[in-house]
Amino acid sequence: MWLLYEFLLSIAFLLYLPRAIWRRRLPHRGWSMRLGRYPASIRQALEGRSAIWVHAVSVGEVLAARPLLEGLSKARAREALVVSTVTPSGFQLASTHQHCASTEIYFPLDLRICVTRALEAIRPRVLLLMESELWPVMISTAKARGVSIAVINGRISPRAFRRYQWVKPWLQHMMSQVDLFLMQTQQDAERVITLGAPRDRIRVIGSLKWDASVGTRPSPDAIRSQAARIGLNGQDPVLVAGSTHRGEEELLLRAFKNLRRTYPHARCILAPRHLERLGELEFLSCGAGFVSQKLSQGPEGRSPPGADPGPWDVGLVDTFGQLPLYYGMASVVFVGGSLIPHGGQNPLEPASLGKPVVFGPSMHNFAEIAQQLLAHRAARQLKAASELPATLQDLLGNRPSAEAMGRRAQDVVEQSRGTTQRTLEALQPLLKF
């Protein structure tokens, strides 16, 4: 079965390759690491030390892992802490912001030759897989080498669960090789049990993202300083749309144009999920008649054809790891990935800053978090994209109500913390020599 899996994975990669090159996702400088070939500097950094390997696939998982990595670095200070990702954005964030890790690497392709090379280079004692990163070849090869394996911050989305059902008979052996499943919700636990995970190895302890959202919270001084640098006066309304996807920005720009009729000096900040789309967003902004500006370049924007240069209308976040800073400037926040059938992005960062949060109908990737915020009247969910303009008008037109919603969101975050400590306690049997 797994030979067929590796064959199909190789075919899928070959089919994906032209699209990835066209979208400028490949090649990137870490591609050789995905083949299991790591630089000598990484091997030297790990030489003579046992390693704990934490795999966090992309930006969201890297951010969620921060409090846990800090806890591991203190509890297991003598061991090397290796963080792996799959995406360039995740790797860049891990490289620039994870000061407690010994080294950062790309996770190998789940092909036996790549996985074997990686395990030979890293030689982990413990492998911690974030969320739903269940890679059969890695799990079976690591277990054959005596590596302890745990799934942390585990979740199984409805979409992934339906897909896994097709290969359930082959998943059960893989699931039996995982020593511990630390799941976010009871529903996630039931799904992983259905797929063959031993019930006695499963614990429900909540989401690390509650703790991580507080850990990434910038200081008021940092927010004010950055706001002044990009030309915000602290008085005019600011709409911040975070982690947006293709198909959402046009809807947001239309809603912003509607908002400008009431608030002519309002600003919009767009933070695309994938930074390689910045050129596309510049084109969309100019096409909508707005002056756009990459925010790392200062307050003077790029004007539409025929317009005079001047302060920007639409700011584009073009740097990794700074989204919480821009959330701190917001009058209202829209959470991306939710107006298209993607499943939403993390609403906790703006919630932890006490901001009124709006998201669309597609939030199944953060279902329990979204439900908790909604249950406490700490967020608003749109039934359709057509509700976005009126919802933004309502929140900006009733500042006391919007601010109260933000305070409730912050309270929910504070009351839901503690998953990091529960995770560290649950991992103790695996971490002990």
C-alpha positions as CSV (number, residue, x, y, z in Angstrom):
1,M,0.0,0.0,0.0
2,W,2.7,2.5,1.0
3,L,4.7,1.9,-2.2
4,L,1.5,2.9,-4.1
5,Y,1.2,5.9,-1.8
6,E,4.8,7.0,-2.6
7,F,4.2,6.5,-6.3
8,L,1.0,8.6,-6.3
9,L,2.7,11.3,-4.1
10,S,5.5,11.5,-6.7
11,I,3.0,11.8,-9.6
12,A,1.0,14.5,-7.6
13,F,4.2,16.5,-7.1
14,L,5.1,16.3,-10.8
15,L,1.7,17.6,-11.7
16,Y,1.9,20.4,-9.0
17,L,5.4,21.5,-10.2
18,P,4.4,23.6,-13.2
19,R,1.7,25.4,-11.2
20,A,4.1,26.1,-8.3
21,I,6.7,27.5,-10.6
22,W,4.0,29.7,-12.4
23,R,2.9,31.0,-9.0
24,R,6.5,31.6,-8.0
25,R,6.3,29.2,-5.0
26,L,9.1,27.0,-6.5
27,P,12.0,26.9,-6.7
28,H,13.0,28.3,-3.4
29,R,16.4,28.2,-1.6
30,G,15.3,25.5,0.8
31,W,14.1,23.1,-1.8
32,S,17.1,20.7,-1.4
33,M,16.1,20.3,2.3
34,R,12.7,19.0,1.2
35,L,14.7,16.2,-0.5
36,G,16.3,15.5,2.9
37,R,19.6,17.2,2.1
38,Y,20.6,19.5,4.9
39,P,23.6,21.9,5.0
40,A,26.7,20.9,7.0
41,S,25.9,23.9,9.3
42,I,22.7,22.2,10.5
43,R,24.5,18.9,11.1
44,Q,27.2,20.7,13.1
45,A,24.6,22.6,15.2
46,L,23.1,19.2,16.2
47,E,26.2,17.2,16.6
48,G,26.5,15.3,19.9
49,R,23.0,16.4,21.1
50,S,19.7,14.6,21.3
51,A,17.0,16.4,19.4
52,I,13.3,17.2,19.8
53,W,11.8,17.8,16.4
54,V,8.7,20.0,16.2
55,H,7.0,20.1,12.8
56,A,4.8,23.2,12.1
57,V,3.8,23.3,8.5
58,S,3.3,27.0,7.8
59,V,2.9,30.5,9.4
60,G,-0.2,29.7,11.5
61,E,1.3,26.6,13.0
62,V,4.7,28.3,13.7
63,L,2.9,31.1,15.5
64,A,0.8,28.6,17.5
65,A,4.0,26.6,18.5
66,R,5.8,29.6,19.9
67,P,4.7,29.3,23.6
68,L,5.3,25.5,23.5
69,L,8.8,26.0,22.0
70,E,9.6,28.5,24.7
71,G,8.5,26.0,27.3
72,L,10.4,23.1,25.8
73,S,13.6,25.2,25.5
74,K,13.4,25.9,29.3
75,A,12.4,22.4,30.3
76,R,14.8,20.6,28.0
77,A,17.6,23.1,27.7
78,R,20.3,20.5,27.0
79,E,18.6,19.1,24.0
80,A,18.5,20.6,20.5
81,L,15.2,22.0,19.4
82,V,14.5,21.6,15.7
83,V,11.6,23.4,14.0
84,S,10.5,22.4,10.5
85,T,8.1,23.9,8.1
86,V,6.9,23.3,4.5
87,T,6.3,26.8,3.2
88,P,8.8,29.6,2.6
89,S,6.7,32.0,4.6
90,G,6.6,29.6,7.5
91,F,10.4,29.0,7.3
92,Q,11.1,32.7,7.2
93,L,9.0,33.4,10.2
94,A,10.6,30.5,12.1
95,S,14.1,31.7,11.2
96,T,13.6,35.3,12.2
97,H,11.3,34.9,15.3
98,Q,11.9,31.5,16.9
99,H,14.9,32.5,19.1
100,C,14.5,29.4,21.3
101,A,15.1,26.9,18.4
102,S,18.5,25.4,17.8
103,T,17.9,25.3,14.0
104,E,15.1,25.6,11.4
105,I,14.7,23.3,8.5
106,Y,12.3,22.3,5.8
107,F,10.3,19.1,6.4
108,P,11.2,16.4,3.8
109,L,8.9,15.1,1.2
110,D,7.1,12.0,2.5
111,L,9.2,9.7,0.3
112,R,11.3,7.0,1.9
113,I,14.6,8.2,0.5
114,C,14.0,11.8,1.5
115,V,12.7,10.9,5.0
116,T,15.6,8.5,5.6
117,R,18.1,11.2,4.8
118,A,16.4,13.7,7.1
119,L,16.3,11.3,10.0
120,E,19.9,10.4,9.5
121,A,20.8,14.2,9.6
122,I,18.5,15.2,12.5
123,R,18.5,12.0,14.6
124,P,15.5,13.1,16.7
125,R,14.6,11.4,20.0
126,V,11.1,12.9,19.9
127,L,9.0,14.0,16.9
128,L,6.1,16.4,17.6
129,L,3.7,16.9,14.7
130,M,1.5,20.0,14.8
131,E,-2.3,19.8,14.1
132,S,-3.0,17.4,11.2
133,E,0.5,16.7,9.8
134,L,0.1,12.9,9.6
135,W,2.7,11.7,7.2
136,P,2.7,7.9,6.9
137,V,6.3,7.4,5.7
138,M,7.8,9.7,8.2
139,I,5.8,8.2,11.1
140,S,6.6,4.6,10.2
141,T,10.3,5.3,9.4
142,A,10.8,7.4,12.6
143,K,9.0,4.7,14.8
144,A,11.3,2.0,13.3
145,R,14.2,4.0,14.6
146,G,12.8,4.2,18.1
147,V,11.6,7.8,17.9
148,S,8.7,8.8,20.2
149,I,5.9,10.5,18.3
150,A,3.1,12.8,19.4
151,V,0.5,14.8,17.6
152,I,0.1,18.2,19.3
153,N,-2.6,20.8,18.9
154,G,-4.2,18.0,16.9
155,R,-7.2,18.6,14.7
156,I,-9.0,16.8,11.9
157,S,-11.1,19.2,9.7
158,P,-14.4,17.9,8.2
159,R,-12.8,18.0,4.8
160,A,-9.7,16.0,5.9
161,F,-11.9,13.6,7.8
162,R,-13.9,12.8,4.7
163,R,-10.7,12.2,2.7
164,Y,-9.2,10.0,5.4
165,Q,-12.3,7.8,5.4
166,W,-11.3,6.6,1.9
167,V,-8.0,5.1,3.2
168,K,-9.1,4.2,6.7
169,P,-8.0,0.6,6.5
170,W,-4.5,1.7,5.8
171,L,-4.4,4.5,8.4
172,Q,-5.0,2.2,11.4
173,H,-1.4,0.9,11.5
174,M,0.0,4.4,11.1
175,M,-2.2,5.7,13.9
176,S,-1.0,2.8,16.2
177,Q,2.6,4.0,15.8
178,V,1.8,7.5,17.3
179,D,2.4,7.4,21.1
180,L,0.2,10.3,22.0
181,F,-2.6,12.5,20.4
182,L,-3.2,15.8,22.1
183,M,-6.3,17.1,20.4
184,Q,-8.0,20.5,20.4
185,T,-11.6,19.4,20.8
186,Q,-13.7,16.4,21.7
187,Q,-14.9,16.2,18.1
188,D,-11.3,16.1,16.8
189,A,-10.7,13.3,19.3
190,E,-13.7,11.3,18.1
191,R,-12.6,11.7,14.5
192,V,-9.1,10.5,15.2
193,I,-10.5,7.5,17.1
194,T,-12.7,6.7,14.1
195,L,-9.6,6.7,11.9
196,G,-7.9,4.1,14.1
197,A,-6.1,5.9,16.9
198,P,-6.0,4.0,20.2
199,R,-8.4,5.6,22.6
200,D,-6.1,5.3,25.5
201,R,-3.5,7.5,23.8
202,I,-5.8,10.5,23.2
203,R,-6.3,13.5,25.4
204,V,-8.4,16.7,24.7
205,I,-6.5,19.7,26.0
206,G,-7.6,22.7,23.9
207,S,-5.8,24.8,21.3
208,L,-2.3,26.3,21.6
209,K,-3.5,29.2,19.6
210,W,-5.2,30.8,22.6
211,D,-1.9,31.1,24.4
212,A,0.0,32.0,21.2
213,S,-2.3,34.9,20.5
214,V,-1.3,36.6,23.7
215,G,2.4,35.8,23.1
216,T,2.4,37.7,19.8
217,R,0.6,40.8,21.2
218,P,2.7,43.9,20.4
219,S,3.1,46.7,23.0
220,P,1.0,49.9,22.7
221,D,4.2,51.9,22.1
222,A,5.2,49.6,19.2
223,I,1.7,50.0,17.6
224,R,1.8,53.8,17.9
225,S,5.3,54.0,16.5
226,Q,4.5,51.9,13.5
227,A,1.2,53.7,12.9
228,A,3.0,57.0,12.9
229,R,5.7,55.7,10.5
230,I,3.1,54.6,7.9
231,G,1.1,57.9,8.2
232,L,-1.8,57.0,10.4
233,N,-3.1,59.7,12.7
234,G,-4.9,57.5,15.2
235,Q,-8.3,59.3,14.5
236,D,-9.5,58.0,11.1
237,P,-11.1,54.6,10.8
238,V,-8.8,51.7,9.8
239,L,-10.1,48.5,8.3
240,V,-7.5,45.7,8.6
241,A,-8.1,42.5,6.6
242,G,-5.7,39.8,7.7
243,S,-4.6,36.6,5.8
244,T,-6.8,37.2,2.8
245,H,-7.1,34.9,-0.1
246,R,-7.7,35.3,-3.9
247,G,-11.4,36.2,-4.4
248,E,-11.7,38.1,-1.1
249,E,-9.8,41.3,-1.8
250,E,-12.2,42.5,-4.6
251,L,-15.1,42.1,-2.2
252,L,-13.2,43.9,0.5
253,L,-12.3,46.8,-1.8
254,R,-15.9,47.2,-2.8
255,A,-16.9,47.3,0.8
256,F,-14.2,49.8,1.6
257,K,-15.3,52.0,-1.3
258,N,-18.8,52.0,0.2
259,L,-17.2,52.8,3.6
260,R,-15.4,55.8,2.1
261,R,-18.7,57.5,1.3
262,T,-19.3,57.8,5.0
263,Y,-15.7,58.1,6.2
264,P,-13.8,59.8,3.4
265,H,-10.5,59.5,5.3
266,A,-10.8,55.9,6.3
267,R,-7.8,53.6,5.4
268,C,-7.7,49.9,4.5
269,I,-4.8,47.6,5.3
270,L,-4.7,44.3,3.4
271,A,-2.4,41.4,4.5
272,P,-2.5,38.6,1.9
273,R,-2.0,35.1,3.2
274,H,0.7,34.6,0.4
275,L,3.0,37.5,-0.2
276,E,3.7,36.5,-3.8
277,R,0.2,38.0,-4.5
278,L,1.2,41.5,-3.6
279,G,1.5,42.6,-7.3
280,E,-2.0,41.3,-7.9
281,L,-3.3,43.3,-4.9
282,E,-1.6,46.5,-6.2
283,F,-3.4,45.9,-9.5
284,L,-6.8,45.4,-7.8
285,S,-6.3,48.5,-5.6
286,C,-5.4,50.7,-8.5
287,G,-8.2,49.3,-10.6
288,A,-10.6,50.2,-7.8
289,G,-9.3,53.8,-7.9
290,F,-7.2,53.6,-4.7
291,V,-3.7,54.7,-3.9
292,S,-1.9,51.6,-2.7
293,Q,1.4,51.3,-0.8
294,K,3.6,48.5,0.5
295,L,3.8,49.4,4.1
296,S,7.5,48.6,4.5
297,Q,8.2,51.5,2.1
298,G,6.7,54.4,4.0
299,P,3.6,56.6,3.7
300,E,3.7,57.7,0.1
301,G,1.6,55.5,-2.1
302,R,1.4,54.2,-5.7
303,S,-1.4,56.1,-7.4
304,P,-3.8,54.9,-10.1
305,P,-3.0,56.2,-13.6
306,G,-3.7,59.9,-13.9
307,A,-4.0,60.6,-10.2
308,D,-1.6,62.7,-8.2
309,P,0.8,60.9,-5.8
310,G,-0.2,61.2,-2.2
311,P,-0.9,59.3,1.1
312,W,-2.1,55.8,0.5
313,D,-5.7,54.6,0.8
314,V,-4.9,50.9,0.8
315,G,-1.8,49.7,2.6
316,L,-0.3,46.3,1.7
317,V,1.4,44.3,4.4
318,D,4.6,43.0,2.7
319,T,6.6,41.6,5.6
320,F,6.3,38.4,7.6
321,G,5.4,38.3,11.3
322,Q,4.0,41.8,11.6
323,L,0.3,41.2,11.2
324,P,-0.4,41.6,15.0
325,L,1.2,45.0,14.8
326,Y,-1.3,46.1,12.1
327,Y,-4.2,44.5,13.9
328,G,-3.3,46.8,16.8
329,M,-4.1,49.8,14.6
330,A,-7.5,48.5,13.5
331,S,-10.9,50.0,14.2
332,V,-12.4,46.8,12.9
333,V,-10.7,43.5,11.6
334,F,-11.8,41.2,8.9
335,V,-10.4,37.6,9.1
336,G,-9.5,36.2,5.7
337,G,-10.1,32.8,4.2
338,S,-13.7,33.0,5.3
339,L,-15.6,34.5,2.4
340,I,-14.4,31.6,0.1
341,P,-14.7,27.9,1.0
342,H,-11.2,27.8,2.6
343,G,-12.2,27.4,6.3
344,G,-11.0,30.7,7.6
345,Q,-7.8,31.9,9.3
346,N,-7.0,32.5,13.0
347,P,-9.3,35.2,14.6
348,L,-7.5,35.1,18.0
349,E,-4.7,37.6,17.2
350,P,-7.1,40.5,16.8
351,A,-9.4,39.2,19.5
352,S,-6.5,39.2,22.0
353,L,-5.9,42.8,21.1
354,G,-9.5,43.7,22.0
355,K,-10.6,44.4,18.4
356,P,-14.1,43.9,16.9
357,V,-13.7,40.9,14.6
358,V,-15.7,40.0,11.5
359,F,-15.4,36.8,9.5
360,G,-17.4,35.1,6.7
361,P,-19.4,31.9,6.7
362,S,-16.4,29.5,6.1
363,M,-14.7,29.0,9.4
364,H,-14.5,25.2,9.8
365,N,-10.7,25.3,10.4
366,F,-11.4,27.3,13.5
367,A,-14.9,26.1,14.3
368,E,-14.7,25.9,18.1
369,I,-12.8,29.1,18.4
370,A,-15.3,30.9,16.2
371,Q,-18.2,29.4,18.1
372,Q,-16.7,30.5,21.5
373,L,-16.3,34.1,20.2
374,L,-19.8,34.1,18.8
375,A,-21.3,32.6,21.9
376,H,-19.9,35.5,23.9
377,R,-21.0,38.2,21.4
378,A,-17.2,38.8,20.8
379,A,-17.3,38.5,17.0
380,R,-19.7,38.8,14.0
381,Q,-20.1,36.1,11.3
382,L,-21.5,37.0,7.9
383,K,-23.9,34.7,6.3
384,A,-22.8,36.0,2.9
385,A,-20.3,38.4,1.4
386,S,-23.2,40.8,0.6
387,E,-23.5,41.5,4.3
388,L,-19.9,42.9,4.6
389,P,-20.6,46.6,3.7
390,A,-23.5,47.0,6.1
391,T,-21.6,45.2,8.9
392,L,-18.6,47.4,8.6
393,Q,-20.8,50.5,8.5
394,D,-22.6,49.3,11.6
395,L,-19.5,48.7,13.6
396,L,-17.8,51.9,12.7
397,G,-21.0,53.9,13.2
398,N,-21.5,52.5,16.7
399,R,-18.0,52.8,18.3
400,P,-19.1,52.0,21.9
401,S,-20.8,48.8,20.8
402,A,-17.8,47.8,18.7
403,E,-15.4,48.5,21.5
404,A,-17.5,46.5,23.9
405,M,-17.4,43.6,21.5
406,G,-13.6,43.9,21.4
407,R,-13.4,43.8,25.2
408,R,-15.5,40.7,25.3
409,A,-13.2,39.1,22.7
410,Q,-10.2,39.9,24.8
411,D,-11.9,38.4,27.9
412,V,-12.6,35.2,26.1
413,V,-8.9,34.8,25.1
414,E,-7.7,35.5,28.6
415,Q,-10.2,32.9,30.1
416,S,-9.2,30.2,27.6
417,R,-5.4,30.2,28.2
418,G,-3.4,27.3,29.7
419,T,-3.1,24.8,26.8
420,T,0.7,25.2,26.7
421,Q,1.2,24.1,30.3
422,R,-1.3,21.2,29.8
423,T,0.7,20.1,26.6
424,L,4.0,20.2,28.4
425,E,2.6,18.1,31.3
426,A,1.1,15.6,28.9
427,L,4.4,15.3,27.0
428,Q,6.5,14.6,30.1
429,P,6.5,10.7,29.7
430,L,7.8,11.1,26.1
431,L,10.4,13.8,27.0
432,K,12.0,11.9,29.9
433,F,15.1,9.8,29.0
